[in-house]
Each structure stands twice: as structure tokens, then as C-alpha cells.
Amino acid sequence: MQNALDALYGHYRETYAAWQAEKMGVDPCFIIVCNNTATSKLIYDFVSGYVDAAGQFHNGRFELFRNFDENGNALAHSRTLLIDSEQLESGEKLPEDFRKTYAGPRAI
């Protein structure tokens, strides 16, 4: 799976650079769909970074998708989101901080 993600990210990085050069005003979207929530959480952590149970920071593999700076501080706006379709379909209310952070379109 790593090879596929590396190849797709390489294409995304080229597209991102082209859009920046053309001053598109928004970033291209990259969507990863997984077969279950356990896999999606592993991939989310892999691309965006995470802090483990021991407090050790692990930066994401892909710079444009990282949710942390190089010192392990969370960015003001996440670049990568983990959206669980089971939670969305459950009818449970989305956390208010999620709604505030991602309300309306914005460039990352």
C-alpha cells in the first residue's frame, strides 16, 4: 500500500504545484477510501502524523498532508481529515469544534 500512496502523492504534489503556479485559489483534493475504520485510522496517522500513547510525536509521511509542524505542534487548520462514514450514518451529532473548523470552503 505504501508504494501506491507514494505514487499517488507524487502525482498530487505535481498537481498542487501546478495549481499554485496558476493561482487557482484552492488546493486540489486527495481522497483515500478504506475498507474499514481500523485501516482508515492507520492510513490517516501515516499521512498526517500523530502522537502515540507514550507522547512520542511521529510526523506524517507526506508534507502537504501533515497536521503538525516539524516540532509536533498541531497546525491551526488540519490539512488531512479522518471522516468515518459509520459515524456520519449513525445520526450522532458531529463535534462542534469540527463544524467550526471546517465550516464553508477555504484554501489550505
PyMOL commands that set and color helices and strands:
alter all, ss='L'
color gray80, all
select helices_A, chain A and resi 2-21+37-48+63-65+85-90+96-101
alter helices_A, ss='H'
color red, helices_A
select strands_A, chain A and resi 49-51+57-59
alter strands_A, ss='S'
color yellow, strands_A
deselect
rebuild
show_as cartoon
